[in-house]
Amino acid sequence: MELPTLNFQDSFDFKFKRDKDKFFIYDPVRKTYLLLTPEEWVRQHWIHHYLTVKSYAVSALITEKKIVLNGLTKRIDLLVTEKTQPVILIECKAPGIKLTEKTFEQTARYNSIIGAKEIILTNGLQHIYAYYENGQYQFYKP
């Protein structure tokens, strides 16, 4: 399987397995192998970034958490917590998906439920960082 090289300074030690014509990647948060989709490839980079580069505990990371937004059940991609409080909400898109104002607004709507201090919208190649202050999002480069 040909995977795109994503825009991360560090390289990570991923575990893969193959079953017939499908590939799976090990998720250290959920402690299981997941179907390797383009979006999952991006999410696993962020998980490994927070575990190895930022030294967060596995218990500080939450994936696929259900939220209810306007009566609809949605799932967030990745939430980084500190002392169980939401700190960074990360919305992952596949590398081929363009990051637009519409995709950013989706992430901001999810965060209106979660209440994280920061959000990251990413397709693995481009990352948009923002924090919420004085009733609006401020964009920044880390």
Secondary structure as the mmCIF struct_conf table of DSSP 4:
data_model
#
loop_
_struct_conf.conf_type_id
_struct_conf.id
_struct_conf.beg_label_comp_id
_struct_conf.beg_label_asym_id
_struct_conf.beg_label_seq_id
_struct_conf.end_label_comp_id
_struct_conf.end_label_asym_id
_struct_conf.end_label_seq_id
HELX_LH_PP_P HELX_LH_PP_P1 PRO A 4 LEU A 6
BEND BEND1 ASN A 7 ASN A 7
BEND BEND2 GLN A 9 ASP A 10
STRN STRN1 PHE A 16 ASP A 19
TURN_TY1_P TURN_TY1_P1 LYS A 20 ASP A 21
STRN STRN2 LYS A 22 ASP A 27
TURN_TY1_P TURN_TY1_P2 PRO A 28 LYS A 31
STRN STRN3 THR A 32 LEU A 35
HELX_RH_AL_P HELX_RH_AL_P1 PRO A 38 HIS A 48
HELX_RH_PI_P HELX_RH_PI_P1 HIS A 49 VAL A 53
BEND BEND3 LYS A 54 LYS A 54
HELX_RH_3T_P HELX_RH_3T_P1 VAL A 58 ALA A 60
STRN STRN4 LEU A 61 THR A 63
BEND BEND4 GLU A 64 GLU A 64
STRN STRN5 LYS A 66 LEU A 69
TURN_TY1_P TURN_TY1_P3 ASN A 70 GLY A 71
STRN STRN6 LEU A 72 ARG A 75
BEND BEND5 ASP A 77 ASP A 77
STRN STRN7 LEU A 78 GLU A 82
TURN_TY1_P TURN_TY1_P4 LYS A 83 THR A 84
STRN STRN8 GLN A 85 CYS A 92
TURN_TY1_P TURN_TY1_P5 PRO A 95 GLY A 96
BEND BEND6 ILE A 97 ILE A 97
HELX_LH_PP_P HELX_LH_PP_P2 LYS A 98 LEU A 99
HELX_RH_AL_P HELX_RH_AL_P2 GLU A 101 ILE A 114
BEND BEND7 LYS A 117 LYS A 117
STRN STRN9 GLU A 118 THR A 122
BEND BEND8 GLY A 124 LEU A 125
STRN STRN10 HIS A 127 GLU A 133
TURN_TY1_P TURN_TY1_P6 ASN A 134 GLY A 135
STRN STRN11 GLN A 136 TYR A 140
#
